[in-house]
Amino acid sequence: MAVTMEMLKPGDSARVVGLEPGDRGYRQRLLAMGLTPGVVFSVSRKAPLGDPIEISVRNFTLTLRKGEASILRLERA
């Protein structure tokens, strides 16, 4: 089932299925930060208005803005 980062709550886990087409440089930065297809991450914290979102992936913490996270195609893990 496809989900968006906005649908996830702290404690939820998701798997990266792929990346949407878009800014190539930003896509490469996400891949370099470990958000590659198949990786599972968990949502650690969300700001009160939902932006930014802190996730735990590959034993480190990463903070993304909603707009940045919207490029990720996700499914529940």
BALOBA-1460 file (C-alpha; in Angstrom, 3 decimals):
// residues 77
<rec num="1" residu="m" x="0.000" y="0.000" z="0.000"/>
<rec num="2" residu="a" x="1.471" y="3.346" z="-1.038"/>
<rec num="3" residu="v" x="1.800" y="5.989" z="1.671"/>
<rec num="4" residu="t" x="3.215" y="9.482" z="1.914"/>
<rec num="5" residu="m" x="5.532" y="10.847" z="4.576"/>
<rec num="6" residu="e" x="2.678" y="13.052" z="5.821"/>
<rec num="7" residu="m" x="0.577" y="9.948" z="6.576"/>
<rec num="8" residu="l" x="3.237" y="8.454" z="8.875"/>
<rec num="9" residu="k" x="3.252" y="9.094" z="12.615"/>
<rec num="10" residu="p" x="6.139" y="8.808" z="15.096"/>
<rec num="11" residu="g" x="6.892" y="5.128" z="15.620"/>
<rec num="12" residu="d" x="5.657" y="4.102" z="12.139"/>
<rec num="13" residu="s" x="8.003" y="2.361" z="9.717"/>
<rec num="14" residu="a" x="8.074" y="2.523" z="5.936"/>
<rec num="15" residu="r" x="10.109" y="1.172" z="3.029"/>
<rec num="16" residu="v" x="11.433" y="3.311" z="0.198"/>
<rec num="17" residu="v" x="10.077" y="1.867" z="-3.050"/>
<rec num="18" residu="g" x="11.638" y="4.468" z="-5.342"/>
<rec num="19" residu="l" x="12.025" y="8.146" z="-6.095"/>
<rec num="20" residu="e" x="9.772" y="10.385" z="-8.150"/>
<rec num="21" residu="p" x="11.266" y="12.107" z="-11.192"/>
<rec num="22" residu="g" x="12.484" y="15.582" z="-10.416"/>
<rec num="23" residu="d" x="15.575" y="17.545" z="-9.504"/>
<rec num="24" residu="r" x="18.449" y="15.187" z="-10.236"/>
<rec num="25" residu="g" x="20.805" y="16.822" z="-7.744"/>
<rec num="26" residu="y" x="18.332" y="16.478" z="-4.897"/>
<rec num="27" residu="r" x="17.545" y="12.870" z="-5.828"/>
<rec num="28" residu="q" x="21.254" y="12.063" z="-5.661"/>
<rec num="29" residu="r" x="21.552" y="13.729" z="-2.247"/>
<rec num="30" residu="l" x="18.719" y="11.566" z="-0.881"/>
<rec num="31" residu="l" x="20.391" y="8.454" z="-2.275"/>
<rec num="32" residu="a" x="23.730" y="9.516" z="-0.754"/>
<rec num="33" residu="m" x="22.021" y="9.939" z="2.639"/>
<rec num="34" residu="g" x="20.959" y="6.284" z="2.505"/>
<rec num="35" residu="l" x="17.379" y="6.606" z="1.252"/>
<rec num="36" residu="t" x="17.826" y="3.967" z="-1.448"/>
<rec num="37" residu="p" x="15.060" y="1.707" z="-2.765"/>
<rec num="38" residu="g" x="14.395" y="-1.146" z="-0.336"/>
<rec num="39" residu="v" x="15.668" y="0.583" z="2.813"/>
<rec num="40" residu="v" x="13.340" y="0.599" z="5.826"/>
<rec num="41" residu="f" x="13.200" y="3.636" z="8.115"/>
<rec num="42" residu="s" x="11.152" y="4.695" z="11.117"/>
<rec num="43" residu="v" x="9.683" y="8.082" z="11.946"/>
<rec num="44" residu="s" x="11.265" y="9.408" z="15.152"/>
<rec num="45" residu="r" x="9.600" y="12.798" z="15.528"/>
<rec num="46" residu="k" x="7.378" y="15.237" z="13.688"/>
<rec num="47" residu="a" x="7.124" y="18.965" z="14.273"/>
<rec num="48" residu="p" x="3.698" y="20.184" z="15.481"/>
<rec num="49" residu="l" x="2.692" y="21.324" z="11.987"/>
<rec num="50" residu="g" x="4.238" y="18.235" z="10.376"/>
<rec num="51" residu="d" x="7.328" y="19.963" z="9.013"/>
<rec num="52" residu="p" x="10.143" y="18.911" z="9.421"/>
<rec num="53" residu="i" x="10.084" y="15.153" z="9.965"/>
<rec num="54" residu="e" x="12.887" y="13.287" z="11.728"/>
<rec num="55" residu="i" x="13.538" y="9.707" z="10.616"/>
<rec num="56" residu="s" x="15.951" y="6.966" z="11.663"/>
<rec num="57" residu="v" x="17.591" y="5.195" z="8.745"/>
<rec num="58" residu="r" x="20.729" y="3.014" z="8.643"/>
<rec num="59" residu="n" x="21.653" y="3.776" z="12.273"/>
<rec num="60" residu="f" x="21.538" y="7.564" z="11.968"/>
<rec num="61" residu="t" x="18.973" y="10.323" z="12.218"/>
<rec num="62" residu="l" x="17.911" y="12.417" z="9.253"/>
<rec num="63" residu="t" x="15.584" y="15.430" z="9.193"/>
<rec num="64" residu="l" x="13.574" y="16.170" z="6.034"/>
<rec num="65" residu="r" x="11.106" y="18.868" z="5.108"/>
<rec num="66" residu="k" x="7.731" y="17.827" z="3.671"/>
<rec num="67" residu="g" x="8.666" y="19.112" z="0.235"/>
<rec num="68" residu="e" x="11.921" y="17.179" z="0.273"/>
<rec num="69" residu="a" x="10.238" y="13.999" z="1.477"/>
<rec num="70" residu="s" x="7.512" y="14.209" z="-1.166"/>
<rec num="71" residu="i" x="9.953" y="12.869" z="-3.772"/>
<rec num="72" residu="l" x="10.061" y="9.496" z="-1.957"/>
<rec num="73" residu="r" x="7.680" y="6.698" z="-2.997"/>
<rec num="74" residu="l" x="6.904" y="4.695" z="0.137"/>
<rec num="75" residu="e" x="5.046" y="1.631" z="1.379"/>
<rec num="76" residu="r" x="4.346" y="0.536" z="4.943"/>
<rec num="77" residu="a" x="6.930" y="-1.848" z="6.350"/>
